[in-house]
Amino acid sequence: STYVPTPPLSGRSTPFQSNASSFHDHRSAEQLESQNDEMIDGIGAKVQQLRALAIGIGQEAKDSTIQLTQMNDAFSETGDILGGTFRRMNAMAKRQGSRWMCYMLFIILVIWFFIFVWWFR
């Protein structure tokens, strides 16, 4: 009877393996290598997409910060203007007395009437 060695469990070649087996192992290694290359290319493409997405999110955050700063400035200016208007109205109310209060009440009633008519038309 002839001795037929069993292949090692580690997957390494031995001098006892035949040439056909080492050719098969080499071909399997090439297939695995090409599959790995394809997977690496796929992962690389996904990394590029994620990078572009992260850059887009960063740019959007910067733009939003700029826009919020501009809105904050606009609201601050509007608050200053309204504060000045309110002070002038109070000064006018003190000078006009009760007549001013009647005018304001009339204007508020007219505005409420228009809102009521517009809302329930």
Backbone hydrogen bonds in HBPLUS format (Angstrom, degrees):
<---DONOR---> <-ACCEPTOR-->    atom                        ^
c    i                          cat <-CA-CA->   ^        H-A-AA   ^      H-
h    n   atom  resd res      DA  || num        DHA   H-A  angle D-A-AA Bond
n    s   type  num  typ     dist DA aas  dist angle  dist       angle   num
A0017-GLN N   A0014-THR O   3.21 MM   3  5.65 168.5  2.22 115.0 118.2     1
A0022-SER N   A0018-SER O   3.21 MM   4  6.57 157.5  2.27 147.4 153.2     2
A0023-PHE N   A0019-ASN O   2.91 MM   4  6.09 150.8  1.99 146.3 154.7     3
A0024-HIS N   A0020-ALA O   2.93 MM   4  6.13 156.4  1.99 144.1 150.6     4
A0025-ASP N   A0021-SER O   2.88 MM   4  6.13 157.1  1.93 148.0 154.4     5
A0026-HIS N   A0022-SER O   2.88 MM   4  6.02 153.0  1.96 141.2 148.6     6
A0027-ARG N   A0023-PHE O   2.90 MM   4  6.15 156.2  1.96 148.1 154.5     7
A0028-SER N   A0024-HIS O   2.90 MM   4  6.14 157.3  1.95 149.0 155.5     8
A0029-ALA N   A0025-ASP O   2.89 MM   4  6.08 152.7  1.96 144.1 151.9     9
A0030-GLU N   A0026-HIS O   2.94 MM   4  6.24 150.9  2.02 144.0 151.8    10
A0031-GLN N   A0027-ARG O   2.94 MM   4  6.24 155.3  2.00 148.0 154.6    11
A0032-LEU N   A0028-SER O   2.89 MM   4  6.13 162.4  1.92 150.5 155.4    12
A0033-GLU N   A0029-ALA O   2.82 MM   4  6.00 152.7  1.90 144.0 152.4    13
A0034-SER N   A0030-GLU O   2.87 MM   4  6.13 154.8  1.93 147.1 153.4    14
A0035-GLN N   A0031-GLN O   2.90 MM   4  6.15 156.1  1.96 149.3 156.2    15
A0036-ASN N   A0032-LEU O   2.83 MM   4  6.05 155.2  1.89 146.7 154.0    16
A0037-ASP N   A0033-GLU O   2.88 MM   4  6.14 153.6  1.95 144.8 152.2    17
A0038-GLU N   A0034-SER O   2.95 MM   4  6.20 156.6  2.01 146.1 151.8    18
A0039-MET N   A0035-GLN O   2.93 MM   4  6.19 159.1  1.97 148.9 154.8    19
A0040-ILE N   A0036-ASN O   2.81 MM   4  6.03 155.6  1.87 150.0 157.2    20
A0041-ASP N   A0037-ASP O   2.89 MM   4  6.14 156.9  1.94 147.7 153.9    21
A0042-GLY N   A0038-GLU O   2.92 MM   4  6.20 155.9  1.97 147.1 153.8    22
A0043-ILE N   A0039-MET O   2.83 MM   4  6.08 159.6  1.87 150.8 156.4    23
A0044-GLY N   A0040-ILE O   2.79 MM   4  5.97 154.3  1.86 146.6 154.5    24
A0045-ALA N   A0041-ASP O   2.94 MM   4  6.22 152.7  2.02 146.2 152.8    25
A0046-LYS N   A0042-GLY O   3.02 MM   4  6.30 156.3  2.07 145.8 152.4    26
A0047-VAL N   A0043-ILE O   2.82 MM   4  6.07 152.8  1.89 149.8 157.8    27
A0048-GLN N   A0044-GLY O   2.96 MM   4  6.21 154.4  2.02 145.8 152.4    28
A0049-GLN N   A0045-ALA O   2.97 MM   4  6.28 154.3  2.03 146.3 153.3    29
A0050-LEU N   A0046-LYS O   2.88 MM   4  6.14 162.2  1.91 150.7 155.4    30
A0051-ARG N   A0047-VAL O   2.81 MM   4  6.00 150.6  1.90 146.3 155.1    31
A0052-ALA N   A0048-GLN O   2.91 MM   4  6.15 162.4  1.94 149.2 153.3    32
A0053-LEU N   A0049-GLN O   2.88 MM   4  6.11 155.9  1.93 147.9 155.3    33
A0054-ALA N   A0050-LEU O   2.82 MM   4  6.01 157.6  1.87 146.9 152.9    34
A0055-ILE N   A0051-ARG O   2.90 MM   4  6.15 157.5  1.95 150.7 156.9    35
A0056-GLY N   A0052-ALA O   2.91 MM   4  6.12 156.9  1.97 145.5 152.1    36
A0057-ILE N   A0053-LEU O   2.87 MM   4  6.14 155.8  1.93 149.8 156.4    37
A0058-GLY N   A0054-ALA O   2.91 MM   4  6.10 158.1  1.96 145.8 152.1    38
A0059-GLN N   A0055-ILE O   2.91 MM   4  6.16 157.8  1.96 150.1 155.9    39
A0060-GLU N   A0056-GLY O   2.91 MM   4  6.09 157.6  1.96 146.6 153.1    40
A0061-ALA N   A0057-ILE O   2.89 MM   4  6.12 153.4  1.96 147.5 154.7    41
A0062-LYS N   A0058-GLY O   3.00 MM   4  6.29 155.6  2.06 146.4 152.7    42
A0063-ASP N   A0059-GLN O   2.89 MM   4  6.15 165.2  1.91 153.1 157.1    43
A0064-SER N   A0060-GLU O   2.84 MM   4  6.00 157.6  1.89 147.4 154.0    44
A0065-THR N   A0061-ALA O   2.93 MM   4  6.10 152.1  2.01 144.4 151.9    45
A0066-ILE N   A0062-LYS O   3.00 MM   4  6.30 158.7  2.04 151.2 156.5    46
A0067-GLN N   A0063-ASP O   2.91 MM   4  6.16 162.8  1.94 150.6 155.6    47
A0068-LEU N   A0064-SER O   2.82 MM   4  6.00 158.6  1.87 148.8 154.8    48
A0069-THR N   A0065-THR O   2.95 MM   4  6.14 152.5  2.03 145.2 152.6    49
A0070-GLN N   A0066-ILE O   2.97 MM   4  6.27 158.0  2.02 150.2 156.0    50
A0071-MET N   A0067-GLN O   2.87 MM   4  6.14 157.4  1.92 149.4 156.0    51
A0072-ASN N   A0068-LEU O   2.84 MM   4  6.00 155.3  1.90 145.4 152.3    52
A0073-ASP N   A0069-THR O   2.96 MM   4  6.23 157.0  2.02 147.5 153.3    53
A0074-ALA N   A0070-GLN O   2.91 MM   4  6.19 157.5  1.96 147.5 153.9    54
A0075-PHE N   A0071-MET O   2.83 MM   4  6.07 162.2  1.86 153.9 158.4    55
A0076-SER N   A0072-ASN O   2.91 MM   4  6.06 152.0  1.99 144.4 152.6    56
A0077-GLU N   A0073-ASP O   2.94 MM   4  6.22 158.9  1.98 149.8 154.8    57
A0078-THR N   A0074-ALA O   2.90 MM   4  6.14 159.0  1.95 148.2 154.6    58
A0079-GLY N   A0075-PHE O   2.79 MM   4  5.99 155.7  1.85 146.6 153.4    59
A0080-ASP N   A0076-SER O   2.95 MM   4  6.24 152.7  2.03 145.8 153.0    60
A0081-ILE N   A0077-GLU O   2.91 MM   4  6.22 158.3  1.96 149.9 155.9    61
A0082-LEU N   A0078-THR O   2.82 MM   4  6.06 166.3  1.83 155.2 158.9    62
A0083-GLY N   A0079-GLY O   2.83 MM   4  5.94 151.9  1.91 142.8 151.2    63
A0084-GLY N   A0080-ASP O   2.99 MM   4  6.25 156.7  2.05 146.8 152.3    64
A0085-THR N   A0081-ILE O   2.91 MM   4  6.19 156.9  1.96 149.4 156.4    65
A0086-PHE N   A0082-LEU O   2.82 MM   4  5.99 158.8  1.86 149.5 155.2    66
A0087-ARG N   A0083-GLY O   3.00 MM   4  6.24 155.9  2.06 145.4 151.7    67
A0088-ARG N   A0084-GLY O   2.99 MM   4  6.25 157.5  2.04 147.6 153.7    68
A0089-MET N   A0085-THR O   2.85 MM   4  6.12 155.1  1.91 150.0 157.4    69
A0090-ASN N   A0086-PHE O   2.94 MM   4  6.18 156.4  1.99 148.6 154.6    70
A0091-ALA N   A0087-ARG O   2.97 MM   4  6.22 155.8  2.03 145.6 152.4    71
A0092-MET N   A0088-ARG O   2.87 MM   4  6.09 156.4  1.92 147.3 154.0    72
A0093-ALA N   A0089-MET O   2.80 MM   4  6.01 152.7  1.88 146.2 154.3    73
A0094-LYS N   A0090-ASN O   2.98 MM   4  6.22 152.0  2.06 145.7 152.3    74
A0095-ARG N   A0091-ALA O   3.14 MM   4  6.43 147.3  2.25 141.2 149.9    75
A0096-GLN N   A0092-MET O   2.81 MM   4  6.00 157.4  1.86 154.8 161.1    76
A0097-GLY N   A0093-ALA O   3.01 MM   4  5.83 157.2  2.06 144.2 149.1    77
A0102-CYS N   A0098-SER O   3.15 MM   4  6.52 148.9  2.25 149.1 156.8    78
A0103-TYR N   A0099-ARG O   3.14 MM   4  6.48 157.1  2.19 148.7 154.2    79
A0104-MET N   A0100-TRP O   2.98 MM   4  6.26 162.5  2.01 153.3 157.8    80
A0105-LEU N   A0101-MET O   2.97 MM   4  6.09 159.3  2.01 146.1 151.8    81
A0106-PHE N   A0102-CYS O   2.96 MM   4  6.13 158.4  2.01 147.4 153.1    82
A0107-ILE N   A0103-TYR O   2.94 MM   4  6.20 162.8  1.97 152.6 157.0    83
A0108-ILE N   A0104-MET O   2.92 MM   4  6.11 160.9  1.96 150.4 155.7    84
A0109-LEU N   A0105-LEU O   2.97 MM   4  6.17 158.1  2.02 147.7 153.6    85
A0110-VAL N   A0106-PHE O   2.99 MM   4  6.24 158.8  2.03 151.6 157.2    86
A0111-ILE N   A0107-ILE O   2.96 MM   4  6.19 162.4  1.99 150.5 155.3    87
A0112-TRP N   A0108-ILE O   2.92 MM   4  6.14 164.0  1.95 151.1 155.5    88
A0113-PHE N   A0109-LEU O   2.90 MM   4  6.07 152.0  1.98 145.3 153.2    89
A0114-PHE N   A0110-VAL O   2.97 MM   4  6.27 163.0  2.00 153.6 157.0    90
A0115-ILE N   A0111-ILE O   2.94 MM   4  6.19 158.6  1.99 151.9 158.3    91
A0116-PHE N   A0112-TRP O   2.87 MM   4  6.00 160.6  1.90 148.5 154.0    92
A0117-VAL N   A0113-PHE O   2.89 MM   4  6.12 166.1  1.91 155.8 159.2    93
A0118-TRP N   A0114-PHE O   2.88 MM   4  5.93 160.8  1.92 145.2 151.3    94
A0119-TRP N   A0115-ILE O   2.82 MM   4  5.87 155.2  1.88 148.3 155.3    95
A0120-PHE N   A0116-PHE O   3.09 MM   4  6.20 157.6  2.14 149.1 153.6    96
